[in-house]
């Protein structure tokens, strides 16, 4: 089967393991500004669609370097767990995680399960994806207000205001004291607050540790005033009228076992970061950690006077050269709306940076990119990595959805105090209005 990268070409430290990188076709240096006059410098460092945005003049990339090492921005408990997890876990049946010593699923996993990645391991791709999922649990429970901003090439269309609540039932110490008889990996609820025509729409997710047990997803639509169970195939449907699906969150937010995974290569790539310095977080009286209004806002083309690129282009992100794993993912569900996809994952923090999406005929369709930020308390005792922005660009419809996450108007809560009872069917009712 031909790889997705060939299709696209035809159409257009911490947990780091060591093996040679694939050579890039070009190179960049901090201080470079890449635009349509010198886009060739980024060849081999960006997915083809992103390179095409630069070549067309839609995007301008400011190349820089960070004043911190992302591989060091893990919580203290995750750093301590690194040595303990070395060789402790393996990939079991159906892409599950099992203890090496017993072959049984572990009761709990602290930190990232796979502290070392071996190129020759047949479970390489699945281990990368399990680390990708568990890195999202390191900051504990989450309370994230955000806006989905819909844009066409002329500019702003519409904004949808929502809030995301998530309880991690594994991965960090706070999860270990919560009874979990159903074997849940995480709970999540997304609720739309504005505008009026979609306000009150809500989705609840139960993600099971058992790889063969499908997600339970429930949706509430105010027009019918009923909670309905959603089909797993709905995870590839557009969410709340945006260009993004449920599974697009964080690069890929579905079950690892729902896809066939293939390792393509390891290479250097240009990844987006919010800023060269860590973001400040402060603790409230409940012990939660929040971003502040001091955080740098991302300015998009439609917000910048005189901007000549696309309306949806970010104008002030920092693009940094980092090593990535490139994986091909093919859905097992024949009714899934996407065909093959290509996921680019940072080799040190395991966050997904790009997802290039094809349709079922393997023709290119759209691309998601994510930017990162380091979070740090004033005394530097609390540190972790987080996504900073998410954006999907549909090159067929010439349309984009920008997700505005932590910003001066959106204070994000980590290690949030949430009640697990709110994520039951009865608890979900209070979010459905």
C-alpha positions in Angstrom: 0.0 0.0 0.0 1.4 3.4 -1.0 2.1 5.8 1.9 0.1 8.9 2.4 3.2 11.0 1.8 3.5 9.7 -1.7 -0.1 10.5 -2.4 0.4 14.1 -1.1 3.6 14.5 -3.2 1.8 13.4 -6.3 -1.1 15.8 -5.6 0.9 18.7 -4.6 15.9 14.2 27.5 13.6 12.7 28.4 12.0 9.9 26.5 14.0 10.3 23.2 15.4 7.3 21.6 18.4 7.4 19.3 18.6 6.6 15.6 19.5 8.6 12.5 17.1 11.3 11.3 15.9 11.3 7.7 17.8 14.0 5.9 15.9 17.3 5.3 16.0 18.8 1.8 16.8 22.2 3.2 17.5 23.9 6.4 16.6 27.1 8.4 18.2 29.1 11.2 16.7 31.2 14.1 15.9 34.6 12.8 14.9 33.4 9.3 11.5 34.6 8.0 10.0 32.2 5.5 7.5 33.4 2.9 6.7 32.9 -0.7 10.1 34.3 -1.8 12.2 31.7 0.1 9.8 28.9 0.9 12.3 26.4 -0.5 14.3 26.7 2.7 11.5 24.7 4.5 11.4 21.8 2.1 11.5 18.6 4.0 10.7 20.3 7.3 7.0 20.7 6.8 4.1 18.6 5.6 3.5 19.3 1.9 0.2 21.2 2.5 1.8 23.5 5.1 4.8 24.1 2.7 2.2 25.0 0.0 0.6 27.6 2.3 4.0 29.3 2.7 4.7 29.0 -1.1 1.3 30.6 -1.9 1.9 33.5 0.5 -0.8 32.5 2.9 1.6 31.8 5.8 4.7 33.6 6.9 6.9 31.6 9.4 9.2 33.3 11.9 11.9 30.8 12.8 13.2 31.0 16.4 14.5 29.0 19.3 13.2 28.4 22.8 14.6 29.7 26.0 13.7 26.4 27.7 14.1 22.7 26.9 10.6 21.0 26.3 12.0 17.6 27.3 12.5 19.0 30.8 9.0 20.4 31.2 7.4 17.3 32.7 5.8 17.2 36.2 8.1 15.9 38.9 6.2 12.7 39.3 6.5 11.9 35.6 10.3 12.4 35.8 10.6 10.1 38.8 8.4 7.5 37.0 10.7 7.4 34.0 13.2 4.9 35.5 10.5 2.8 37.1 8.6 2.5 33.8 11.7 1.5 31.9 10.8 -2.0 30.5 7.8 -2.2 32.8 5.1 -2.3 30.1 4.6 -3.8 26.7 2.0 -3.7 24.0 -0.5 -6.5 24.5 -3.5 -7.8 22.5 -5.5 -5.3 20.5 -2.9 -2.5 21.2 -3.5 -2.7 24.9 -0.8 -1.9 27.6 0.2 -4.8 29.7 2.8 -5.4 32.4 5.9 -7.1 31.1 6.2 -9.3 34.1 2.6 -10.6 34.2 1.1 -10.0 30.8 -1.9 -8.4 32.5 -3.3 -4.9 32.3 -1.8 -2.7 35.0 -4.1 -1.3 37.7 -2.6 2.2 37.2 0.1 3.8 35.1 2.0 6.8 36.4 3.6 9.2 33.9 4.3 8.0 30.3 4.1 4.2 30.0 7.0 3.8 27.5 10.2 5.5 28.7 12.2 4.2 25.8 11.3 3.8 22.2 13.1 1.2 20.1 13.1 1.6 16.3 13.1 -2.2 15.9 10.1 -2.7 18.2 7.1 -4.1 16.2 4.9 -2.1 18.6 6.7 1.1 17.9 3.8 3.1 16.5 1.3 2.0 19.1 3.8 2.9 21.9 4.2 6.4 20.5 0.4 6.8 20.4 0.0 5.5 24.0 2.6 8.0 25.1 0.8 10.7 23.1 -2.5 9.9 25.0 -0.8 9.7 28.4 1.1 13.0 28.1 -2.4 14.6 28.0 -3.1 13.2 31.4 0.0 14.6 33.1 -1.7 18.0 34.0 -4.5 16.1 35.7 -8.1 17.2 35.3 -8.8 20.0 32.9 -11.3 22.9 32.7 -10.8 24.7 29.4 -13.0 27.5 28.0 -12.4 28.0 24.3 -13.8 29.5 21.1 -14.1 27.9 17.7 -13.6 30.7 15.2 -14.9 29.9 11.6 -13.1 31.8 8.8 -13.2 32.0 5.1 -10.6 33.6 2.9 -12.3 37.0 3.2 -12.3 36.8 7.0 -14.4 36.2 10.0 -17.7 34.2 9.8 -18.8 33.1 13.2 -17.5 32.3 16.7 -18.7 29.4 18.9 -17.9 29.6 22.6 -17.6 26.4 24.6 -16.0 24.8 27.6 -14.2 21.5 28.0 -14.2 19.5 31.2 -12.0 16.4 31.5 -11.2 13.9 34.3 -8.1 11.8 33.8 -8.6 8.4 35.5 -4.9 7.4 35.0 -1.5 8.8 34.4 -1.2 11.2 37.4 -1.2 10.7 41.2 -4.6 12.4 41.7 -6.4 9.8 39.7 -5.3 6.9 41.9 -7.7 7.6 44.7 -10.8 7.7 42.6 -12.9 4.5 42.5 -13.0 3.2 39.0 -15.1 0.0 38.8 -16.0 0.6 35.2 -12.4 0.7 34.0 -12.6 4.3 32.6 -9.5 5.9 31.1 -11.0 9.4 31.0 -14.2 11.3 31.1 -14.9 14.4 29.1 -17.8 16.9 28.6 -17.9 19.7 26.0 -20.7 22.3 26.3 -21.6 25.1 23.9 -22.3 28.4 25.6 -22.8 30.8 22.7 -24.3 31.7 20.2 -28.0 31.3 20.9 -28.8 28.9 18.0 -26.4 26.2 19.3 -26.1 27.1 23.0 -26.7 24.2 25.3 -25.5 21.5 22.8 -23.3 19.1 24.8 -21.3 16.0 24.3 -20.1 13.5 27.0 -17.4 10.9 26.5 -16.5 7.8 28.5 -13.2 6.3 27.3 -12.5 2.8 28.5 -9.1 1.3 29.3 -10.2 -1.9 27.6 -9.1 -1.5 24.0 -12.0 -3.6 22.7 -14.6 -1.6 24.5 -15.8 1.2 22.3 -16.1 4.8 23.6 -19.5 5.7 25.0 -20.5 9.1 23.6 -23.7 10.9 24.5 -25.0 14.0 22.8 -27.6 16.5 23.9 -29.4 18.7 21.4 -31.6 21.5 22.9 -34.1 21.3 20.0 -35.2 17.8 21.0 -34.4 18.2 24.7 -33.0 14.6 24.9 -29.7 12.9 25.5 -29.0 10.4 22.8 -26.1 7.9 22.6 -24.0 8.6 19.5 -22.5 6.0 17.2 -18.6 5.6 17.3 -18.8 6.7 13.6 -20.0 10.1 14.7 -16.5 10.8 16.0 -15.5 11.6 12.4 -18.5 14.0 11.9 -18.0 17.7 12.0 -18.5 19.0 15.6 -20.7 22.0 16.4 -20.7 23.2 12.8 -16.9 23.6 12.6 -14.4 22.0 10.2 -13.2 19.8 13.0 -14.4 16.4 14.2 -14.4 15.0 17.7 -11.3 12.9 16.9 -9.3 15.9 15.6 -8.8 17.3 19.1 -5.2 17.1 20.2 -4.3 15.6 16.8 -6.1 12.4 17.5 -8.4 12.0 20.4 -9.9 8.6 19.6 -8.9 5.1 20.8 -5.5 3.8 19.7 -7.1 0.5 18.8 -9.5 2.1 16.3 -6.7 2.5 13.7 -4.0 0.6 12.0 -0.7 2.3 12.7 2.4 2.3 10.6 5.8 4.0 11.4 7.0 6.0 8.4 10.1 7.8 9.5 11.8 10.1 12.0 12.9 13.5 10.9 13.4 17.1 11.8 10.4 19.4 11.4 9.3 23.0 12.0 6.8 23.0 14.9 4.8 25.9 16.2 5.2 27.3 19.7 3.3 30.1 21.4 6.4 31.8 22.7 10.1 31.4 23.4 9.5 31.5 27.2 7.2 29.4 29.4 3.7 30.6 30.2 3.0 31.6 33.8 0.5 29.6 35.9 -0.8 30.5 39.3 -2.6 28.4 42.0 -6.0 29.3 43.4 -7.5 28.5 46.8 -8.8 25.1 45.6 -5.3 24.1 44.6 -6.0 24.3 40.8 -3.4 25.9 38.5 -4.6 28.5 36.0 -3.1 30.5 33.2 -3.3 34.3 33.6 -4.4 37.3 31.4 -0.7 38.0 30.9 -0.5 35.1 28.4 0.5 36.1 24.8 -2.6 36.3 22.5 -2.3 34.8 19.0 -3.0 37.3 16.3 -4.5 35.9 13.0 -4.4 37.5 9.6 -8.0 38.9 9.8 -7.0 40.7 13.0 -3.9 42.4 11.7 -4.1 45.5 9.6 -2.2 45.3 6.4 -1.7 41.6 6.5 -1.3 40.2 3.0 -1.6 36.4 3.8 -4.7 34.4 4.4 -7.3 35.6 6.9 -6.7 32.5 9.0 -2.9 32.6 9.1 -1.3 33.0 12.6 1.0 36.0 12.4 3.0 35.8 15.7 3.7 32.1 16.5 7.3 30.9 16.8 8.4 28.1 14.5 11.1 25.9 16.0 13.0 23.0 14.5 12.3 19.8 16.4 12.6 16.0 15.8 9.3 14.2 15.1 8.0 10.7 14.4 5.8 10.5 11.3 3.0 7.8 11.5 0.4 6.7 9.0 -3.0 6.0 10.5 -5.8 4.1 8.7 -9.2 3.7 10.3 -10.6 0.2 10.9 -14.2 1.4 10.7 -15.4 1.3 7.1 -17.9 4.1 7.9 -15.2 6.5 9.2 -15.3 9.7 7.2 -11.5 10.0 6.8 -9.3 7.8 4.8 -5.5 7.5 5.5 -4.0 10.2 7.7 -0.4 11.2 8.5 0.4 12.2 12.1 3.6 14.1 13.1 4.4 13.6 16.8 7.2 15.4 18.7 9.7 12.8 19.9 10.4 14.3 23.3 7.0 15.6 24.5 4.9 13.2 22.4 2.4 15.9 21.4 0.9 15.7 17.9 2.0 18.7 15.8 0.4 18.0 12.4 -2.3 15.8 11.0 -2.6 15.5 7.2 -6.0 14.1 6.2 -7.0 12.2 3.1 -10.5 11.1 2.1 -11.4 7.4 1.5 -10.0 7.6 -2.1 -6.6 8.7 -0.6 -6.9 12.1 -2.1 -5.7 15.0 0.0 -8.4 16.9 1.9 -7.3 19.0 4.9 -4.6 19.6 7.5 -4.6 20.2 11.3 -1.7 21.8 13.0 -1.1 22.4 16.8 1.2 24.8 18.6 2.6 24.1 22.1 3.5 26.0 25.2 5.4 25.2 28.4 3.6 26.0 31.7 5.5 27.0 34.8 4.7 28.2 38.3 6.6 31.2 39.7 8.9 29.0 41.8 9.3 26.5 38.9 8.1 23.7 41.1 5.1 22.9 38.8 6.0 22.4 35.1 4.3 20.7 32.2 3.7 21.0 28.4 0.4 21.9 27.0 -1.1 22.6 23.6 -1.5 26.3 22.9 -3.6 26.4 19.7 -5.3 24.1 17.3 -6.3 24.9 13.7 -7.8 22.9 10.9 -7.6 24.2 7.3 -9.8 22.6 4.7 -8.1 23.2 1.4 -11.0 21.9 -0.6 -13.5 24.4 0.7 -10.9 27.1 1.3 -12.2 27.3 4.9 -10.6 27.1 8.4 -11.5 26.7 12.0 -9.3 28.3 14.6 -9.6 27.0 18.2 -8.7 29.8 20.6 -7.6 28.0 23.8 -5.7 29.7 26.7 -5.7 33.4 26.0 -6.3 36.7 27.9 -10.0 35.9 27.8 -9.7 32.1 28.3 -8.0 31.2 31.6 -7.2 27.4 31.4 -7.4 25.3 34.5 -5.1 22.3 35.1 -5.3 19.9 38.1 -8.8 21.1 38.3 -11.2 20.1 41.0 -14.0 18.2 39.3 -16.7 15.9 40.6 -16.6 12.5 38.8 -20.4 12.2 39.5 -21.0 15.0 37.0 -19.8 12.6 34.3 -22.6 10.1 34.9 -25.8 10.2 32.8 -27.7 11.9 35.7 -24.8 14.4 36.3 -24.6 15.2 32.6 -28.2 16.5 32.8 -27.0 19.7 34.6 -24.9 20.6 31.6 -27.9 20.1 29.2 -29.9 23.3 29.1 
